[in-house]
Amino acid sequence: MKETIAIAADHAGFELKQKLIAQLEAMGYAADDLGTRDPEAADDYPDYAHPLAREISAGEAKRGILVCGSGIGMDIVANRYAGVRAALAWQPDIAALSRQHNDSNVLVLPSRFVSDEQGVEIMKAWLGADFEGGRHQRRVDKIEARERR
């Protein structure tokens, strides 16, 4: 079994989240499903982004995936936490670059702008990419130094 990936979505991202969980498990990952499990329009994205971001920030999970309609709200919430580098991606190349250059540890997907199939491909690209380090490490270090102020 590979690592456990924390995953959460609001009502708008529920369907895609379910597809992503199935694909994660098929790839040998364990999915830590932080909800929603029963989607309703009253599901607010912060209620799902905060717990996942807390897990990443506390070191309880190494990586996570958030899904909402535009991805923007989830991205904003997650990036408020120390050590979280959430990246909103709508194409596989952007997801891969977010890992290679920015060492992103949270992938955020916009379910209203990508199909389920595209979402799975974006996730695969993100999971398959490694941080390149080098000059990119220097840049990530500058982000983290600012967090400690």
N, C-alpha and C positions, 0 to 999 in steps of 0.2 A: 504494500500500500504506500502510495506517495503521500505527500503532505495533505493536511486538512486545509481546505479553502473555506473561509467564512463567506457567506452569501446572504444578501437581504434585498428585498424589493418592497415598494409600496403597491397599491392596487394596480397602477398602470404598468408595472414591470413584472407582475406575478407570472403571467404566461411564459415570458422569456426566461424568468428565473427557473421555472420548472424544467424547461428544455436544457438550460445550462447545468442544472444539477444532474440530470440524466447523462449528459455528455461528460461531466466531471467524473462521475462514477464509472462510466465506460472506459475512461482514460486511466482509471486506477486511483483517482483522488477520492478523499472523503469530503463530503460537503457538510459544513456546519450551518444549517438553515436557520437564520435568525428572523424569519418571517418576511412578509405576511404569509399566513397559511390559509386564511379565509378572507380573500380580498373584498373590500368594500370601499366605496368612494370616500368614506371618512378616514381611510388610512392616510396618515400624513407622513411624507418622506422623512422628516427628522426623527420620527419614532423608530425608524429602522436603520437610518444612517448612524445615529449616535451609538447604539450598542456595537455595531460592527467597528466603527472607528475607535471606540474605547478598547476593544479587543486587540486591534492592531497596535495602538499606542502603548498598551500595557504589555505587549509581547506575548499575549495569549494566542494570537494567530499571526502567522508570517505574512499571509496575503489574503485579500478579500475582493469580492465583487459586489457592486451595488447597481440596482436597476430601477429607474423611474422613467417617467414619460420623456422628459428632455435630457435627463442626466444632470442638469445644472444644479438643482437643489441638493441632490445627494453629494455632488462634488464639493459644493460650498461647505456643507456640514462636515464632511470627512476631513477636509483640509484645515479645519480649525483645531485639529488634534495634533499634538507634538508627535513627530516621527511618522506621520501619515503623509504619503505622497500619492494622492488620488489623481487619476488621469481619466478625463472624459474622452472616449474614443468612439468613432463612428466608422472607422476603416481599419482593417488588419494592420496596415503599415504604421498607422498612428499608434496603435496599441503596442506594436513591437518596439517602435522608437521610444515610447514612454518607459519601457523597461531598459532598453539599451542605453539611453542617454540620461534618463531621469531617475532610474531605479524605482519606478512606481511600484507601490505595494497594494494599491487598490485600483481596480479597473471599474470605471463607471460607464454604463451603457444606457443610451437613450432609446427606450423601447418603441417610442412613436416614430422614430426615424431610421430604425434598422429592422429588418425582418428577423424572425427567429433564426433562420439559417445564417444570415449575416452576423448576428450576435454570437452564434457558436463559433464561426470562423474568426471573429475578432478575439474572442476568448482564447482560442487555440493559439493564435499568433502571440498573444500576451503571455500565456503560460510557457510557450516555447522559446521566448527570447530571454537572454541573460544580460545583466548589467555589464557594460563594457569597461567601467572603471576609467583609469587614466584621467584625462582632462575633465571627463564627466564627473568623476569622484570629487574633484576640487569644487565643482559647481554645486553638487549635492551637499558637500560639507559647508558651503556658504549658506545654504538654506537652513541647515541644522544649527549653525552658529547663531543665526538670527532668532531661531526658536528659543534658545537658551537665555536670551536677553531679558 
